[in-house]
Amino acid sequence: METTIQVSDKLRDNLQIRKISEKESYEEVIWDLIEDSLELSEETKKDIAEARKEAKEGKFKTLAQIKKELGS
């Protein structure tokens, strides 16, 4: 069942900005926002924990270091 919802001009403008293409509907934009807020998978949580551990151990390079290595 489809329905119509009311949104403020400010929210409509914000949704318009978030559209990837002119043909994208507001519903698609809203679904994308909902998807972004869903809980992370266990695998993603594990990857984030591992990345944090590596960062604490100093196993990372700064952007400046990478630019220097690449000669940028």
C-alpha positions as CSV (number, residue, x, y, z in Angstrom):
1,M,0.0,0.0,0.0
2,E,1.4,3.4,-1.0
3,T,0.9,6.5,1.0
4,T,1.8,10.2,0.8
5,I,3.8,11.8,3.6
6,Q,4.3,15.5,4.3
7,V,7.8,16.8,4.7
8,S,9.0,20.3,5.3
9,D,10.5,22.4,2.6
10,K,13.8,22.1,4.4
11,L,13.7,18.3,4.5
12,R,12.7,18.1,0.9
13,D,15.6,20.3,0.0
14,N,17.9,18.1,2.0
15,L,16.6,15.0,0.3
16,Q,17.0,16.7,-3.1
17,I,20.7,17.3,-2.3
18,R,21.2,13.7,-1.4
19,K,19.9,12.4,-4.7
20,I,22.5,10.6,-6.8
21,S,20.7,11.4,-10.0
22,E,17.7,13.5,-11.0
23,K,15.6,10.4,-11.7
24,E,16.2,9.0,-8.2
25,S,13.0,9.1,-6.1
26,Y,12.8,10.5,-2.6
27,E,11.9,7.0,-1.5
28,E,15.2,5.6,-2.8
29,V,17.0,8.4,-1.0
30,I,15.2,7.5,2.2
31,W,15.9,3.8,1.8
32,D,19.6,4.6,1.3
33,L,19.6,6.6,4.6
34,I,17.9,3.8,6.4
35,E,20.4,1.3,5.1
36,D,23.3,3.5,6.2
37,S,21.9,3.5,9.8
38,L,21.4,-0.3,10.1
39,E,23.6,-2.2,12.5
40,L,27.0,-3.3,11.2
41,S,27.6,-6.9,10.4
42,E,29.8,-9.0,12.7
43,E,32.5,-9.2,10.1
44,T,32.6,-5.4,9.8
45,K,32.7,-5.0,13.5
46,K,35.7,-7.5,13.6
47,D,37.4,-5.6,10.8
48,I,37.0,-2.3,12.6
49,A,38.3,-3.7,15.9
50,E,41.4,-5.1,14.0
51,A,42.0,-1.7,12.4
52,R,41.8,0.1,15.7
53,K,44.3,-2.5,17.2
54,E,46.7,-1.9,14.3
55,A,46.4,1.9,14.7
56,K,47.2,1.7,18.4
57,E,50.2,-0.5,17.6
58,G,51.4,2.2,15.1
59,K,50.8,-0.1,12.1
60,F,49.7,2.7,9.7
61,K,51.0,5.4,7.5
62,T,49.8,9.0,7.4
63,L,48.6,10.7,4.3
64,A,51.8,12.8,4.4
65,Q,53.9,9.7,4.5
66,I,52.1,8.1,1.5
67,K,52.3,11.4,-0.5
68,K,56.1,11.5,0.2
69,E,56.5,7.9,-0.9
70,L,54.5,8.6,-4.1
71,G,56.4,11.8,-4.7
72,S,53.2,14.0,-4.6
